[in-house]
Amino acid sequence: MNLIPATATAPPFALRREAEGDVAVFVVGGEVDLVNAPALQKELGSITPGTSVVIDLCETSFMDSSGLCVLLAVTRALDERVHIACVPDGPVRRLFEVALGSPGVLKLFATRQEALGAFQA
């Protein structure tokens, strides 16, 4: 498990990697913004192409456009084998609704189990 703690000057942020069978699950907690999006990019950038990935945002309280750019880039780099789970109500959901407009740009799921199950479908 990889854990990146928050620093005194950065907003609260944590990232841990888990395995669900052959799917890599990244649980993102706290806030994703310009300060800590590079840490998220670095971790997600280490994923081997062809790997199925679920990015679990259940514990994410805020995300700005820099976090969204990271998610879009990793989705493109991994041939769309990325599912985004638990987009919570509030600022994170509004970011996706306003920035993406139409569904389908990112594969969004209500729960981690739904995101994982979609790989078997």
ABEGO torsion letter per residue (X at the ends): XBBBBBBAABBBBBBBBBBBEABBBBBBBEBBBAAAAAAAAAAAAABBBGBBBBBBAAABABBBAAAAAAAAAAAAAAGGABBBBGBBBEAAAAAAAAAAGBBGABBBBABAAAAAAAAAX
